[in-house]
Amino acid sequence: MKLHELSDNPGATKPRKRVGRGPGSGTGKMGGRGIKGQKSRSGVAINGYEGGQMPLYQRLPKRGFTKPNRKYYAVVNLGLIQKFIDAKKIDGAAAITEDALISSGLVRRKLDGIRVLAKGDLTTKVDLQVTGASKSAIEAVEKAGGKLTVTAPAAANADA
């Protein structure tokens, strides 16, 4: 293989459209903008403008609310925890903390805490200590003979 033999896949790149370069180009004279009018001129910004009529995005009702201090949890399923225990990436005999889940590579980062959900089957008896868990996840861990402790979020508001 030589440098001059390298080429992209056919159809991977398209030549840019050169507007206003004569009648033979297909986009000469008016450059594909039609005749006269606001849009044929330069410096036009009329997205959403309706000629003075109340624009659609203002006529529609606004609903809902975005919580400014919402908590974001890293989510882990019980089936994945079991898979990592089977692969000896997590020590099932010791207490499994959030730091253990991160160091094993099961969770990338803690965010506002780790929340355990009940997807998958847990067969090993484990002692889990996490920030949050669904009711069905707690039941599934206790059914396998283990214990799931839900700790308070680490970064709780001081003034609350």
N, C-alpha and C positions, 0 to 999 in steps of 0.2 A: 504494500500500500504506500502510495506517495501522496504528498500534500496536494498536488494538482489533480489527483484523482478523486479527492473527497468531494461529495456533493450531497445536498439535502434530498429527502424523498420527493418524488414528483408530486406537485400540488401542495407542498408544505409551506411555500412562501408565495405571496401574490405581489405583483408589482403595484406600487402605489398609483392612484388615479391622478394624472396630471391634468388639472382642470384649466380651461381657457387657453388651449394651445392649438387653435385652428380648427377648421371644419372637419378635417380628416380624422381627428381624434375621437369624434363622437361626443365630446364634452367641450366643444369650442364655443365661441361667441358668448352665450349667457352662462356657460359653465354649469348646466344642469339646474339652474335656479329659476327658470321660467322668465316671464316678462314682468317688469316693474314690481311694485308692491313692496311692503315692509321686509318680507323674507328674502327678497332678491338683493337687498342692500346689506352692507356690512354693519356689525355692531347691533345685532338683533338679539334680544333676550326676552322672549314672550312665553316661556313655559308656564302654563297654568293661568295665564292672563286671558280674560274673557271679554275684553273690550269695555271694561267698566262694570259689567255684570258681576254679581257676587260669585267668585270662583267656586267650583265644585267642592274643592277640599275645605272651603270655609262653610259651605252650605250643609255639609254632612255633620251629624252630631258627634261630639267627642265622647268617648267612653273609657272607663278604666283608670287605673292609677299605677304608676311604677314606684315601688317602694325604694327609697333612696339608700336604705341601709340593709338591703336584703342579704341573707346569708347564702353562700354558694358552697355546697358540700361535694366532696369527691365521693363517687358512688362505687360500691363494691358489692358483687353478688356472692352469695354463699357457695355457689358452684365453683366459682373461680378460687375462692379461699381453699376449698377442698382439693382442687387441681394442684395448687401450689404446695399444699401439704404432701400430696402424693408424690410430687416431683422433688420433695425434700428442700424446697426453697424457703419454706416457713417451718419452724419447729412447732409442731402441734402440741407437744407436751407442755411447753412453757406458755405463759400468758402472751397472747397476741395483742400488742398495742398498735397504735397508729404508726409509730416510728418503725415497728417491725414490718408493717405492710409496705411502707415506703422503701425501706432498705432492701426488701425482697424484690422490688420492682413491680409489685402488683398495682400500686398507686403511684402516680408521678409526683403529685404535690398535694399537700393537706387541704389547701384553701381555708375555709372556715371550719373544717373538721371532716371526718370521714363518716359516711352513713352506709349501713349495711342493709341490703335488700335480700329478699328470700328466693331469688331465682336460682334454680339448681338444687342439688341435693347435698346435704352435709352428713357424712357418716362418722367422722372422727369426733371424739369428745374434745372440745376446745374451750378455752377461757378467753373471750374476746372483750377488749376494752376500747370502745369507740365513742364518738361524739353523738351519733344518732343511729337508730335502727327502726325498721318497720315492725309492727306487731307480729306479722307472720314470720319475720326473720328471728325474732326473739323466741317464738314458739318452736321454730325448726331447730334452733341451737339447743334448747332445753329438751326437745324430743330426742336429740342425739346424745343426751347426757351431759351436755356442756353448760356453760354459763356465759351470758352476754350482759356486760355492764355498760350502761349508757352514762358517760361522764358529762359534766357541764361543759359547754363550749369554752375553749381556752381563752378566746378574745372576747369575753363578755364586756358590755359597756360598764365603765366605772361609775357613771352618774345614774345609771338605771336602777 
